[in-house]
Amino acid sequence: MASLQFSKVAHSNRNSFADLAFTRRAPPPRSTRPTRVGFKVFASDSQTEPDLSVCVNGFQMPNPFVIGSGPPGTNYTVMKRAFDEGWGAVIAKTVSLDAAKVINVTPRYARLRAGANGSAKGQIIGWENIELISDRPLETMLKEFKQLKEEYPDRILIASIMEEYNKADWEELIDRVEQTGIDAIEVNFSCPHGMPERKMGMAMGQDCALLEEVCGWINAKATVPVWAKMTPNITDITMPARIALSTGCEGIAAINTIQSVMGISLDTLRPEPCVEGYSTPGGYSCKAVHPIALAKVMNIAQMMKSEFNMKDYSLSGIGGVETGGDAAEFILLGANTVQVCTGVMMHGYGLVKKLCAELKDFMKKHNFKTIEDFRGASLPYFTTHTELVRLQKEAVRQRKAVKKGLDSDKDWTGDGFVKETESMVSN
Ligand SMILES: Cc1cc2nc3c(=O)[nH]c(=O)nc-3n(C[C@H](O)[C@H](O)[C@H](O)COP(=O)(O)O)c2cc1C
């Protein structure tokens, strides 16, 4: 209840941050944050080719495709590979101050295949992981961020961070990642496994009062744009998203993984992924989560559109993207960028070339020249069920009004004979 009351306060004051009750931790005005000049727009392949470049929170990206935080951004070698293959930006694996507290287990992944009994030949449609955040020493990760920014100064590198409920720790972590020259920060308020045991990740993202306080600390400290990564494991995802934006975050990223139990072995009766005979609920990703992610992104985009000035904020769609069409769907709902994690784990870094080609094909089909030409174009076509009933009743009424053909042979007339014939022809 407390969080509900807060969100209403934040909502009603959204246009005057200075007046907000919680501005005791107000972020520095966005104008004092340095404008990041990022990747120069590639000269387009030809004048007629659609332009995939996007400008997000002040930085330029050659395309909207971003490596989502996870294994594909876990060290220097793989992040360099992502830049070389042409990804628009890279979000590194989530880091915290003390990696010694992060202890991973193996196996840590389990897959769901389509087809009868998940036949080994079936397409992989679902992926569960019980992987924690980065278990590499922070110092090592920071050195690699710095090296990457030195070698790729015009590419966008985003640090993903997570900490416990401690203001000084958040401030130290932000300070240290910013010193490497990263372009933006994504805050992981959404990991559903392991970290909530330490009141981190999803435990923070589900608690609106806690989120308000921690976002306040973060935005008071950060000098680069901050994206809040939301958990789908909550009844109304717009509540934490609204709080994150109201307390100074420049962007929302959604979704992180969905809490799941991948399955139970019918031979051993043990759950998967099975570690020494036991398991723990994990996070679900891949194709199967795409429709859920679309719904969450649609909810957030509608909220942003009605309560915030969309031009000042960004939205990053995540979940089950493997094709340019999947990405187009997120953009049609209002996303500025699209993140891919499991898709890269299954298909490799070269996937970005296919994604770009397929997104361009979609744009050519509709004669869209830029991403902005269709961003959010499908959002107005969502309404309430009550409105669908009203629309359908009205359509049926109109169809009945336009009478087609003759009811009976007695209705033929001499004068209208040709027209009456035409009215009953199908092609
Ligand atoms: C193995 C694995 C590890 C992940 N680790 C992180 C992480 O460290 N931080 C984070 O914010 N998200 C993490 N994620 C979540 C992804 O970034 C992404 O939000 C989610 O998987 C949905 O997108 P996808 O279907 O493209 O994978 C991880 C996902 C997977 C599959």
The ligand as an SDF file (V2000), in Angstrom:
LIG
                    3D

 31 33  0  0  0  0  0  0  0  0999 V2000
   22.7070  -17.0210  -18.7030 C   0  0  0  0  0  0  0  0  0  0  0  0
   22.1160  -15.6710  -18.4680 C   0  0  0  0  0  0  0  0  0  0  0  0
   22.7480  -14.7710  -17.6120 C   0  0  0  0  0  0  0  0  0  0  0  0
   22.1970  -13.5060  -17.3890 C   0  0  0  0  0  0  0  0  0  0  0  0
   22.8420  -12.6220  -16.5730 N   0  0  0  0  0  0  0  0  0  0  0  0
   22.3550  -11.3680  -16.4010 C   0  0  0  0  0  0  0  0  0  0  0  0
   23.0590  -10.4040  -15.6360 C   0  0  0  0  0  0  0  0  0  0  0  0
   24.1490  -10.6510  -15.1250 O   0  0  0  0  0  0  0  0  0  0  0  0
   22.4970   -9.1850  -15.4930 N   0  0  0  0  0  0  0  0  0  0  0  0
   21.2950   -8.8380  -16.0590 C   0  0  0  0  0  0  0  0  0  0  0  0
   20.8370   -7.7160  -15.9010 O   0  0  0  0  0  0  0  0  0  0  0  0
   20.6190   -9.7470  -16.8120 N   0  0  0  0  0  0  0  0  0  0  0  0
   21.1230  -10.9890  -16.9860 C   0  0  0  0  0  0  0  0  0  0  0  0
   20.4420  -11.8790  -17.7840 N   0  0  0  0  0  0  0  0  0  0  0  0
   19.1300  -11.5040  -18.3600 C   0  0  0  0  0  0  0  0  0  0  0  0
   19.2520  -11.0340  -19.8190 C   0  0  0  0  0  0  0  0  0  0  0  0
   20.0430   -9.8690  -19.9320 O   0  0  0  0  0  0  0  0  0  0  0  0
   17.8680  -10.7650  -20.4270 C   0  0  0  0  0  0  0  0  0  0  0  0
   17.2340   -9.7430  -19.6740 O   0  0  0  0  0  0  0  0  0  0  0  0
   16.9450  -11.9960  -20.4330 C   0  0  0  0  0  0  0  0  0  0  0  0
   17.6760  -13.1620  -20.6220 O   0  0  0  0  0  0  0  0  0  0  0  0
   15.8670  -11.9150  -21.5380 C   0  0  0  0  0  0  0  0  0  0  0  0
   16.4210  -11.6980  -22.8040 O   0  0  0  0  0  0  0  0  0  0  0  0
   16.8250  -12.8710  -23.8410 P   0  0  0  0  0  0  0  0  0  0  0  0
   15.6000  -13.6980  -24.0960 O   0  0  0  0  0  0  0  0  0  0  0  0
   17.3340  -12.1500  -25.0590 O   0  0  0  0  0  0  0  0  0  0  0  0
   17.9020  -13.6640  -23.1640 O   0  0  0  0  0  0  0  0  0  0  0  0
   20.9900  -13.1490  -18.0150 C   0  0  0  0  0  0  0  0  0  0  0  0
   20.3730  -14.0510  -18.8900 C   0  0  0  0  0  0  0  0  0  0  0  0
   20.9100  -15.2900  -19.1250 C   0  0  0  0  0  0  0  0  0  0  0  0
   20.2430  -16.2330  -20.0830 C   0  0  0  0  0  0  0  0  0  0  0  0
  1  2  1  0
  2  3  1  0
  2 30  2  0
  3  4  2  0
  4  5  1  0
  4 28  1  0
  5  6  2  0
  6  7  1  0
  6 13  1  0
  7  8  2  0
  7  9  1  0
  9 10  1  0
 10 11  2  0
 10 12  1  0
 12 13  2  0
 13 14  1  0
 14 15  1  0
 14 28  1  0
 15 16  1  0
 16 17  1  0
 16 18  1  0
 18 19  1  0
 18 20  1  0
 20 21  1  0
 20 22  1  0
 22 23  1  0
 23 24  1  0
 24 25  2  0
 24 26  1  0
 24 27  1  0
 28 29  2  0
 29 30  1  0
 30 31  1  0
M  END
$$$$
